[in-house]
């Protein structure tokens, strides 16, 4: 019974990992001097993001 439960859990976990995608990249613009940085996560206070998501780390290929 334990092996059956573990195998079901392993199959469920494997299926969720198989459909995972990387986070999108966004342009972040500094409110101080207008510098633009391509990043996946917020850079902190003083930065605003442009809502267009990108697929690559250079913010060239749009989703």
C-alpha angles and dihedrals in degrees: 000000000000092000090050092052092047092049092050090049091048092051092048092049093047091051093052092049091049093060096044118117131196118261116264122253123236138191110249116200124204114232089207102059107353096253112163123217128180110224141146098223134046115276095212136257116347095037127101125190129227107230097228109107121217132201100216137053092248093057092236105116112063121214 
